[in-house]
Amino acid sequence: MENSMEKSEDLQPQSVYPRLTIDEVKTEVLSHLYLEKGLLSTFISMLKRPSKTVEVYLHGNRRKIQNPFRYLIIGVAFSTFIMLANPSFRNYISNIQQSSKGNYDQLDAATGLSFYEKFTQAQEIYMSYQNLVLTLAIPLIALVTFLFFRKKAYNFAEHMAINCLVFGTIYWLSGLFSLVTFFMDYSFIIYLSWFLTFAIGTYLYWKVFSINIIKSMLSILSAYLAAMVVGIFFQIAVFLVLLIL
């Protein structure tokens, strides 16, 4: 009796609810893939009209813009995946690690600890968890731009959103660049990649904050240094934890 009552409550007449449509299925699929608010359009808009895109998100219809934090996280994940899948990048990192192996071997022999092994493990974790590193770095990066551009009337939360959009765009572009140059020698394209990310970062800050090029270059450089500091501390923390365990 109870089962029949439950069924009657769950199953309503067909006219009560609209039938499932292809548009609804598409919306749900895009929602689960985090693409429901125009990831591609946000990326293109940030390249073409970064200032307007930021203003629309901060003061306009936010439904038209991908959530900044989500935009950043997906962009970093995409870029990291392409980078780690590149055999040339793997060889490049392996050569760097091998060049420092002699110093670690001396420490290993003197202390009886596996410094080199823990060092390489810490680097692997750092490269694999770029999402976490950037999440930790964004508040510090936002503090940099907050101090640089106090007169722009953006609060700290808005600076965080702006930098998520800026660095999300940088990582999306970096991932696409890595994809295009996938079969090239990484020791060569790394310099092109650095130049590209610095140039696009300078351009985005220049447009978003309406400043001159020199100040834009100094501010994006400071933001990169802030992210680098967080990355270094992250690697040190991971290295020490691995050493203790």
Secondary structure, DSSP 8 states (H G I E B T S, - for coil): -HHHHHHHHH---TTTS----HHHHHHHHHHHTT-TT-HHHHHHHHHH-HHHHHHHHHHS-GGGS--HHHHHHHHHHHHHHHHHH-HHHHHHHHHHHHHTHHHHHHHHHHHSS-HHHHHHHHHHHHHHTHHHHHHHHHHHHHHHHHHHTGGG---HHHHHHHHHHHHHHHHHHHHHHHHHTTTS-HHHHHHHHHHHHHHHHHHHHHHHHT--HHHHHHHHHHHHHHHHHHHHHHHHHHHHHHHH-
